[in-house]
């Protein structure tokens, strides 16, 4: 009886005969470690996400290393072969890749804490805007923001927190713009969308925690 081997099976058989050999396993692990050098764990939200990023690069490079693999056609045959390699690497090295991610996430968290401690929110304000809005202006806007937040407490509910906060911040910005358009002796137009966005980012970053504290009873 004649056994017919399909195109897909031919390449899978080639793989299955070799992929457990030390030579290929050593090469796969070397590719994975190269992925550790190029793919920063700090840029991924979870170990599963990081695992898939490392596997994608490793599988792709592995395939491109062997003519018997990268010359596979048609697409569905290639996809079947790709899935086989992906699943093999995931089963054999998945735990090691996730362990690498977890160990580095601790470093990432420490770095993020340092960045937050050293971050100056005034850097959110672009240079051209700093020429028109001083630090004392920003402080005055912040104080008014907290003052109105106190007055608006009665209207706050947990399910509309985001809407109330955004409206309040933009109200403060609009109030500043209207007043300064009348009094700006340098005749520089202040009412621009970009300016609104930058001021919003600053005010929310600096004062949101204080506003949450003011509205705490309403947000429970």
N, C-alpha and C positions, 0 to 999 in steps of 0.2 A: 504494500500500500504506500502510495506516494504522499508524503507530508508536505503541504504547501505553507511556506513561511511568508507572511505578509511583510510589506516594507516596514511597517511599524514594529513588528515582532523582531525583525532582523536587527534593528538598532537597539531595541530593548535587550535582546540576547547579548549583543556586544557589550552593553553596559553591565548587565547582570553578571557576566563572567569576570569582570574586571573591577567593579566599583568597590568590592570588599578587599581588594589587594592592598597591602601596606603602601605601595607606591601611590595609589589613587587616594587612599585615606589621608596620607600625609599631605598630599597636594591640596585636598579639600580643606583640611584644617589650616594650612598656610593661607589659603584664600580667605577663609573666615577671619583669621587674625589680621589680614590686610584690611578687611572690612571694618574691623574695630578701629583701625588707625584713621580711616577716612569718614566713617559715619559716627557722628557725635551723639552719644546717648542722651545728652541734655536737650537735643532737638526732638525727642520722641516722648509722647505722653504715656506710653505703657510698654511693658516688656514684649507683649505680642506685636505691637507696631514695630518695635526695634528688630525683633526676630525676623519679621517679613522683609524689612529693609535689607538686613544682612543676607538673608537667603536669596533675595532677588539678585543682588550683585554677585554673590558667590556662584549661583547656578548659571547665570549668564556668562560669567568669565570661564567657568568650567566647560561649558558647551563650546565656547569660542576657542578653547584650547585644543580641540580634537576635530580633525577633518571628518571623522566618522559621525560626528554629532552635528556640527554646524551646517553640513550640507544636506540636512534632512528636509525633504519635501513630501507631500504638501503640508499646509499649515496645521491641519488636524493631527498629522503624524508627529510633527514637531511639538505641538502642545502636549500630546500624550507622553512624549519622551521628557519634556520639561517637567511635567507633573510628577513623573516617576523620580527624577533626580531631586526635585524639591522635597517630596515626601520622605525620601531616603535621608537627606541631610537634616530635615526637621526632626525626624525620629532619633537620629544618631547624635546630633549636636545641639538640638533645641534647648536642652537644659543648660548646657554650658554657655550658650549665647545669652540666655535669660539671666544667668548668674552674673555674667559680665555687665549686663545692663543694670542689674540691681546694685552691684557694688559701686558702679560709677554714678548712679542716681544720688547716692549719699553725697558725693563730691559736688554734683550739680546743685543740690539743695543748699549746700554750704556757700557755693559761689553766688547763688541767687540772693541769699540773705546778705552777703557782703555788698552785692550790687545795690540792693534796696536800701541798705544802711548808708551807702555813699551817694545815693542818687539825690540830685538837687532838682526839685520839681520846676524851678525857674528855668531850667534848660528846655522845658517844653515850650517856652515862649520863644519864637524865632527872633533873630536880631533886629529885623526891620520893625517888628512889633514892639520890641523893647524901647525903641526910639520914641514911641508914642504913648506907651503905657509903662509907668514906673512901678517899682516894687511896692511903693506906698499905695498906688492905685489898686493893685491887686489885693493888697491887704484890706483896703476899704471895701472892695467888692466882696471879699470873703466874709468880712464882719457883717455886711448887709445880708449876705446869703444865710448866715446862721441866724440872724435876727428874724428874717422872714420865715425861716424854717420853724422857729419857735411859734410864730403866729399861725402857721399853717398846720400845726400838729393835729388839730381837730379834723382836718379834711383827709388825713392820711389813712390808707388801709394797706394791708400787706399785698393784696393782689394788684394794687395800682402804684406800688412804691416807685417802680422804674419811671413810669409816666410822670408822676409828681416831681421826682428828682430832676429829670431832664427839663421839664417845663420851668421849674424854679431857677435852675442855673441859667437857662436861656433868657429868662425874664431879667435877671441881674445884669447879664451882658447887654441886652437890648437897652436897659435903663442907662447903663454907662455910655453906650454909643450915642443915644439921643442927646444926653447932656453935653457930651464932648463935641458933637458935631456943631453945636451952637457956639462953643467957647474955644474951639481949637484954632489958635491964632496962626499956626503954621499951615492951615488950610490943607491938611492931609486927610483924605477920605478914610474914615474908620469903618464904615458899614460894608464889610466884605465877608463873604462866606468863609473864606480861609481864616480870617481873624476870629470869627465866631467859634470855629472848630478848635482853634488853638487855645482860646480862652476857656472853652468848655473842658478840654482835656486837663488843663491846669486846675481849674476850680474843683472839678470832680475828684482828681487825684488827691488834692490837698485837704478837701473838706468833707468828703463823703463819709468817712468814719465818724466825724463829729455829728453829721446830720443823722446818721443811723442811731447814734446814742440819744439824740434829741427825740427821735421818733420811736425809740425802742419799744415802748409799751404798745404802740400801734402795729408793730411789725411782728409781734409774737404769734 
